[in-house]
Amino acid sequence: MPKPLVGYIDVCDRERVAGWVVDLAAEDHPVRLRILMDGHLVDEIGAKTFRADLLHMPRQGQCAFECVWPEALPHEGCLIEVLDSLLDRPITGSPFYIEPLPSSLAGSIDKTDRLHIAGWVRDDLNPERTVWLTAVIDGEPTTRFPANHFRRDLREAGGGIEELFVDALV
């Protein structure tokens, strides 16, 4: 049985995930980590950055890691996992759930049939945000799509709605 990982996620927020980790079975080698967001690989990094507060640890403090998100996290929140690349062992503190940002959605479905969903949606608290929607059929999520197509009729109606048309193939 492999020895456990020793470590901790110090920070996990909408900017970055950071912490430290040591594999007690291979103290001389930095741990390779896989950073996952909702089950999808975001990055693979080594825990080899120096931190003075970890001098007492194996590798003389060169066991810290940090991953700055390459793009903004989903407005709807997400699950972050930090696993060692070798055996998929989670770091203490993983998984970590990032809470959704506040929103106030307004919209309408204009048309639905066996092949299409059409309508509009906006987030009144975040008007510049592209709202992402998920089509659910018989209780099962089927496809995820952005509400980001231009609708002249909505802009002309004076609602301040510009790129909010949804037309998705189901």
C-alpha positions in Angstrom: 0.0 0.0 0.0 1.4 3.4 -0.9 2.3 5.9 1.8 -0.1 8.8 2.0 0.4 12.2 0.6 0.9 15.0 3.2 -0.2 18.4 2.2 -3.0 20.9 2.1 -4.8 23.3 -0.2 -4.3 26.7 1.3 -6.3 28.7 -1.2 -8.9 27.8 -3.8 -10.9 30.7 -5.1 -11.9 32.4 -8.4 -8.3 33.5 -9.0 -6.2 30.4 -8.2 -5.6 27.2 -6.3 -2.4 26.9 -4.2 -1.0 24.7 -1.4 1.7 22.2 -0.8 2.2 18.4 -0.9 4.8 15.8 -0.3 4.7 12.1 -1.2 6.2 10.3 1.8 7.0 7.3 -0.4 9.2 9.5 -2.7 10.3 12.4 -0.6 13.1 13.4 -2.9 10.8 14.0 -5.9 8.2 16.7 -6.4 4.7 15.5 -6.7 3.0 16.0 -10.1 -0.5 17.3 -9.8 -3.5 17.3 -12.0 -5.9 20.2 -11.6 -9.4 19.4 -12.6 -12.5 21.6 -13.0 -15.8 19.7 -13.1 -13.8 16.6 -14.1 -11.9 18.3 -17.0 -8.1 18.7 -16.9 -7.2 22.4 -16.5 -3.4 22.0 -15.9 -0.7 19.6 -14.8 1.9 21.1 -12.5 4.7 20.1 -10.2 4.7 20.9 -6.4 8.3 22.2 -6.4 8.0 25.9 -5.5 10.0 27.0 -2.4 8.1 28.3 0.7 10.0 29.3 3.8 7.3 28.1 6.1 7.8 24.6 4.8 11.6 24.3 5.5 10.9 21.6 8.1 9.2 19.4 5.4 11.0 17.0 3.1 12.6 18.7 0.1 13.5 21.6 2.3 10.4 23.6 1.5 10.4 23.0 -2.2 7.0 21.4 -2.2 4.5 24.2 -2.8 2.3 24.7 -5.9 0.1 27.3 -7.4 -2.2 27.3 -10.5 -3.6 30.6 -11.6 -6.8 29.9 -13.7 -6.1 30.4 -17.4 -9.6 31.8 -17.9 -12.4 32.9 -15.6 -14.2 30.2 -13.7 -17.8 29.5 -14.7 -20.3 32.0 -13.3 -22.4 29.0 -12.2 -19.7 27.6 -9.9 -17.6 24.5 -10.3 -15.9 21.6 -8.5 -12.1 21.9 -8.3 -10.0 18.7 -7.7 -6.3 18.5 -7.1 -4.9 15.0 -7.5 -1.5 13.5 -7.7 -0.9 12.4 -11.3 0.5 9.0 -10.5 -2.3 7.4 -8.4 -5.1 10.0 -8.5 -4.9 10.6 -4.8 -6.6 13.8 -3.7 -4.7 16.5 -1.7 -6.2 17.3 1.7 -8.8 19.9 1.0 -9.8 18.5 -2.4 -12.3 18.5 -3.9 -13.3 22.1 -3.3 -16.5 23.7 -4.5 -16.5 27.3 -5.9 -19.8 28.9 -5.2 -21.8 30.5 -8.0 -21.7 34.3 -8.4 -25.0 36.1 -7.7 -27.2 36.6 -10.7 -30.7 37.6 -11.7 -31.9 36.0 -14.8 -34.7 37.2 -17.0 -35.8 35.7 -20.3 -38.3 33.9 -22.4 -38.5 30.7 -24.5 -40.0 31.7 -27.8 -40.1 28.3 -29.6 -39.4 24.7 -28.8 -39.8 21.7 -31.0 -38.1 18.3 -31.4 -35.0 20.0 -32.9 -34.7 23.5 -31.6 -35.0 25.7 -28.5 -35.1 29.5 -29.2 -35.6 32.5 -26.9 -33.6 35.0 -25.0 -32.0 35.4 -21.5 -30.0 38.0 -19.7 -28.4 38.4 -16.3 -29.6 41.7 -14.9 -26.9 41.8 -12.2 -24.1 41.1 -14.8 -25.3 42.5 -18.2 -22.0 41.9 -19.9 -22.1 38.2 -19.0 -22.8 35.5 -21.5 -25.4 33.2 -19.9 -24.8 29.5 -20.5 -27.8 27.2 -20.5 -28.2 23.4 -20.3 -31.0 21.6 -22.2 -32.6 19.0 -20.0 -34.7 16.2 -21.6 -36.5 13.7 -19.3 -34.5 15.0 -16.3 -31.1 14.4 -18.1 -28.8 17.2 -19.1 -28.1 16.9 -22.9 -26.2 19.9 -24.2 -24.7 23.1 -22.9 -24.8 26.3 -25.0 -24.3 30.0 -24.7 -27.1 32.6 -25.2 -24.9 34.8 -27.4 -26.6 35.5 -30.8 -27.7 38.9 -31.8 -31.5 39.8 -31.9 -32.3 43.1 -33.4 -36.0 42.9 -32.3 -34.9 42.8 -28.6 -32.6 45.8 -29.0 -35.2 47.8 -30.9 -37.7 47.0 -28.1 -35.5 49.0 -25.8 -34.7 46.3 -23.3 -30.9 46.8 -23.6 -30.7 43.3 -24.8 -28.2 42.8 -27.6 -26.5 39.4 -27.9 -28.9 37.2 -26.0 -30.6 35.0 -28.6 -30.6 31.3 -28.0 -31.1 28.8 -30.8 -29.9 25.4 -29.9 -30.2 22.1 -31.6 -31.4 19.5 -29.1 
